[in-house]
């Protein structure tokens, strides 16, 4: 296997940098999207509930069911913010690793922080999306419930 020359090494490095930047940009979009869909869903549900209660009076069944959905969306927002903080920690620890590498040293603590924050950020992001789905199903179940239908008929 041939050893790459300096020019090939530089091209590989530039390609790696470009792909890494795109991966970071994409992950930031996913994180911000998870935050926005949960926050937007909470606002939409509150607006929906306000319009129905205004027109129909007391709808305890609706409010009880929607309260659970709002909590799912709120936890989804919290998970998204945690994922954003962990993503920052991932990038910061990677900079610490690269800084130590330029000094010819190894930084085990930064490597552990990097891998841990990366995995936790991924799990927090998946959780935020999962909480959105749970909240959406809770809203659906509440709206299509028999108790709500009978309340609206009165």
ZIQUIRA-V858793 format. One record per residue. N is the residue number from 0. PHI is phi as a letter, one per 40 degrees, with the letter a starting at -180 (none if undefined). OMEGA is omega in degrees with one decimal (NA if undefined). BURIAL is + if it has 9 or more other ideal C-beta (glycine too) atoms within 8 Angstrom, else -. Layout:
BEGIN
N&PHI&OMEGA&BURIAL  N&PHI&OMEGA&BURIAL
END
This chain:
BEGIN
0&none&-175.6&-  1&c&176.2&-  2&c&-178.3&-  3&c&177.7&-  4&c&-176.0&-  5&c&179.9&-  6&c&178.2&-  7&c&178.5&-  8&c&179.6&+  9&c&178.2&-  10&c&178.0&-  11&c&179.7&+  12&c&179.2&-  13&c&177.2&-  14&c&177.1&-  15&d&180.0&-  16&c&-179.1&-  17&c&180.0&-  18&c&178.7&-  19&c&178.0&-  20&c&178.6&-  21&c&178.3&-  22&c&178.4&-  23&c&178.8&+  24&d&-179.8&-  25&c&179.5&-  26&c&176.6&+  27&c&177.2&+  28&c&178.7&-  29&c&-179.3&+  30&c&178.9&+  31&c&177.8&+  32&c&177.9&-  33&c&177.6&+  34&c&-177.6&+  35&c&-177.9&-  36&c&178.3&+  37&c&177.9&+  38&c&178.6&+  39&c&178.3&-  40&c&178.8&+  41&c&179.3&+  42&c&180.0&-  43&c&179.7&-  44&c&178.3&+  45&c&177.3&+  46&c&178.4&-  47&c&-179.9&-  48&c&-179.5&+  49&d&-178.7&-  50&c&179.6&-  51&c&-179.4&+  52&c&178.6&+  53&c&-177.5&-  54&c&-171.1&-  55&b&178.1&+  56&g&-173.2&-  57&c&177.3&-  58&b&-176.7&+  59&d&-179.5&-  60&c&179.1&+  61&c&-177.0&+  62&c&179.4&+  63&c&-179.7&+  64&c&-178.2&+  65&c&178.6&+  66&d&177.4&-  67&c&179.3&+  68&c&179.2&+  69&c&177.5&+  70&c&175.6&-  71&d&-179.2&+  72&c&178.9&+  73&c&176.6&+  74&c&175.8&+  75&c&175.7&+  76&c&179.9&+  77&c&178.8&-  78&c&178.5&+  79&c&179.0&+  80&c&176.4&+  81&c&178.8&+  82&c&177.4&+  83&c&178.2&+  84&c&178.7&-  85&c&176.6&+  86&c&176.0&+  87&c&179.3&-  88&c&176.9&+  89&d&-178.7&+  90&c&-180.0&+  91&c&-179.9&-  92&c&176.3&+  93&c&176.0&+  94&c&177.1&-  95&c&178.1&+  96&c&-179.7&+  97&c&178.2&-  98&c&178.0&-  99&c&-179.1&+  100&c&178.5&+  101&c&176.3&-  102&c&-179.9&-  103&g&-178.1&-  104&b&176.3&-  105&b&-178.9&-  106&b&-176.6&+  107&c&-178.5&-  108&c&178.6&-  109&c&178.9&+  110&c&177.3&+  111&c&178.4&-  112&c&-179.0&+  113&c&-178.2&+  114&c&-178.8&-  115&c&-178.9&-  116&c&177.6&+  117&c&-179.5&+  118&c&-179.4&-  119&c&177.1&+  120&c&177.4&+  121&c&-179.7&+  122&c&178.4&-  123&c&178.7&+  124&c&177.2&+  125&c&178.0&-  126&c&179.7&+  127&c&179.2&+  128&c&176.9&+  129&c&177.8&-  130&c&175.0&+  131&c&179.8&+  132&c&177.8&-  133&c&178.5&+  134&c&178.6&+  135&c&177.1&+  136&c&178.0&-  137&c&176.9&+  138&c&179.2&+  139&c&-179.2&-  140&c&179.9&+  141&c&-177.4&+  142&c&-177.3&-  143&c&-178.6&-  144&c&178.5&+  145&c&-179.3&-  146&c&179.0&-  147&c&179.9&+  148&c&179.6&+  149&c&177.1&-  150&c&-179.9&+  151&c&-179.4&+  152&c&-176.1&-  153&c&NA&-
END
